[in-house]
Amino acid sequence: MGLRLQLLEARGPDELEGVFAAMTRERAGALFVPADIIFVRHAQQMANLAARHRLPAMYGFREHVEAGGLMSYAANFVVIFRRASTYVDKILKGAKPADLPVEQPTKFELVINLKSAKALGITIPRSLLVRADEVIQ
C-alpha cells in the first residue's frame, strides 16, 4: 500500500506540541492515537493540534471526536461499565474475583465528526457515514 509507519511518543501533555511538529516535518499523512488514558485526558489539546497541523486522525476513544477530532472506532464503554456492574454484584454476593471469566468488549462504535472532516478538506464516503454509529455535525 506504500505506507510508512512512523512511531512517535509523548510521555505527557507538554510533549504533544513537539510530537505534532515532528509529524509535520516528516510529512505525516494521518495520525492514529491508540486508546490510552493519558490521551483521553488531553483530547481537546490533541484535537486542536491535529486541526492546526492539518492531520486527519483516528482515535481509540470517542471523547477525542467529541472534542473535535476526525473519527474513532472503539469499544462502547457504556456497555462495558454496565457489564462491570454484574461483576460487582456477583462479588458482593460472595463470588471470588479470580473465578470470574475475563470478558472482551462486544460492542464497538464508529464516530465521525463531519465538521472536522470539512475543516480538513476531507469528504467522508457515504458508505462509511451510513455505517457510523454516530455522526457529529
N, C-alpha and C positions, 0 to 999 in steps of 0.2 A: 504494500500500500504506500510505500515511500515515506512512512512516518519515522520520525526520530524522537525517541523518548528522552526527556531531559528531567532529571530528578533535582529538585531544589528543596531545601529545608529551612523552615523558620521555627525557631525554638520559643518564640514569643511574639507578641504584637509589635514590639519595637523593631523586629527584623523583617516585617512584612514589606515595608516600603522598598528595602534593598532587594528583596526577592523579586518583587514585581519589576523593578528597574532592570534586574538581570534578565528576566524573561523578555523584556522589550529589546535589550541589547542583543539577545540571542535570536530575536525574531520568532518567538513562540507563536504558534498559530491558534492555540487554545490552551485551556487550563483545566485540570481535574483536581479537585480538592476532596480527599477522602473523608469519610465520617470520622471525626476526631473532636473531642470536646473542646480542645484548645481553639479549633477553628470556629466552632459554633458560637463561642463567646465573643468572637470578633467578626461576626457575619456582616455587620454594616460596614466596617472598615474594609473587609475583603471585597465586598460588592462594589464599594466606591473605587478601590484601587483597580479592580478588573475593568470597570467602566472607563476610568481615566486612562488606562493603558490599552483600552480597546481590545480586551481579551475575552472572547466567549468562554464561559466557564460552566463546568458541570460539577455539582456539589453532592456530598453524601448526606446532607441534611436539608430539608425543605426550608428551614429558617433562613438560609442564605438567599433563596429565591424570594422569600417574603421581604428580605432586606434590599432587594434589587438585583440579585444575581440572575443569570440566564435560566438555568434549569437544574433540577435534581432528580435523581432516581434513588429512592431509599426505602428502607423498611418503614412501615407506618407505626410510629411509636405510641400512638393512642391504643392501637390494638395490642402492642407488646405490654404496655402498662396495665391494660385490663386483664391480660392473661396472667401477669405477675400477681395480681390480686388473688387469683385462685391458689397460687403457691403460698402466699401469706396465710390464706385461710387454712390450707392443709397443714402448714407448720404450726399454726396456733391450735389446731386440733390434735397435735401430737406427732405428726409425720416428721421423720428425720430428713433434713435438707439433703443429705448425701444420698438418700434413697429416691429422691425425685428425679425424673428424667430431665436432661437438658433439652430445650426446645429451640429450634431455629425460627426466625421470622417467616411467616407465611403470606403476609400481605405487604406488598411493595406499592409505592406510588410514584408516578411521574408528574412533576410540577414544572410548568413552563411560564416564564414571565415575558409576555409579548411586548411590554413597554421597553424592557431591556433589549430584546431582540431588535426592535425598531431603532433604538439608540445606537446599536452596533451595526446597523445596516444588514441584518440577517433576516431572511424570510424563512420561517418555520414551515415545513411542508404540511399541508392539510392532513395527510395520512398520519403524521405524528401528533398533530393537535387533537384529532379525534380519539387517539389512544391515551391522551393525557388524563390523569385523574383530576387535575385542576389546572386551569389556565388563568393566570393573573393578567388582567387588562391594565 
